[in-house]
Amino acid sequence: MDLTRNTLENVDYMIEEIKKKLRMATGAALKATALNDEQYEDLRDIFEMVSSKPNFSISEIEAITTELGRLRKV
């Protein structure tokens, strides 16, 4: 998968992987179509950071969730 390309499939893949890794209970609120296309690189940065760590503290999960919320379309 070429995550350098801003496609709906790539956004959906990254969101699903982030939700799985963080075991997000409110994952239904995050959908690929709800994210701002102009902030693809920010999403990719979050995805890469989440993918690189084996586990997260509660405060890290809250911070990541806040950042993902910031990427949503207004």
C-alpha positions as CSV (number, residue, x, y, z in Angstrom):
1,M,0.0,0.0,0.0
2,D,1.4,3.4,-1.0
3,L,0.5,5.7,1.9
4,T,2.3,8.6,0.2
5,R,-0.9,9.0,-2.0
6,N,-3.9,10.9,-0.6
7,T,-6.7,8.5,-1.4
8,L,-9.9,7.6,0.4
9,E,-8.7,4.0,0.7
10,N,-5.4,5.1,2.3
11,V,-7.2,7.4,4.8
12,D,-9.7,4.6,5.6
13,Y,-6.8,2.1,6.1
14,M,-4.9,4.4,8.4
15,I,-7.9,5.2,10.5
16,E,-8.9,1.5,10.9
17,E,-5.3,0.6,11.9
18,I,-5.2,3.5,14.4
19,K,-8.5,2.4,15.9
20,K,-7.4,-1.2,16.2
21,K,-4.0,-0.3,17.8
22,L,-5.6,2.1,20.3
23,R,-8.6,-0.2,20.9
24,M,-10.8,2.8,20.6
25,A,-14.3,2.3,21.9
26,T,-15.6,5.4,20.1
27,G,-14.0,4.4,16.8
28,A,-17.3,4.7,15.0
29,A,-17.0,8.5,15.2
30,L,-13.9,8.4,13.0
31,K,-14.6,7.8,9.3
32,A,-12.4,8.5,6.3
33,T,-15.0,10.8,4.8
34,A,-15.1,12.9,7.9
35,L,-11.5,13.9,7.7
36,N,-10.1,17.0,6.0
37,D,-8.2,16.1,2.8
38,E,-5.8,19.0,3.3
39,Q,-4.4,17.4,6.5
40,Y,-3.5,14.0,5.0
41,E,0.2,14.4,6.1
42,D,-0.9,15.0,9.7
43,L,-3.0,11.8,9.6
44,R,0.0,9.9,8.2
45,D,2.2,11.3,10.9
46,I,-0.2,10.1,13.6
47,F,-0.5,6.7,11.9
48,E,3.3,6.2,11.7
49,M,3.7,7.2,15.4
50,V,0.9,4.9,16.5
51,S,2.3,2.1,14.4
52,S,5.7,2.4,15.9
53,K,4.7,2.0,19.5
54,P,3.8,-1.2,21.2
55,N,1.4,0.3,23.7
56,F,0.1,3.7,25.0
57,S,-0.8,5.3,28.3
58,I,-4.3,6.7,28.8
59,S,-3.0,10.3,28.4
60,E,-1.3,9.4,25.1
61,I,-4.5,7.9,23.8
62,E,-6.4,11.0,24.9
63,A,-3.8,13.2,23.1
64,I,-4.0,11.2,19.9
65,T,-7.8,11.2,20.0
66,T,-7.8,15.0,20.4
67,E,-5.4,15.3,17.4
68,L,-7.6,13.1,15.3
69,G,-10.6,15.2,16.2
70,R,-8.7,18.3,15.1
71,L,-8.4,16.8,11.6
72,R,-12.1,16.4,11.2
73,K,-14.0,18.6,8.7
74,V,-15.8,21.4,10.4
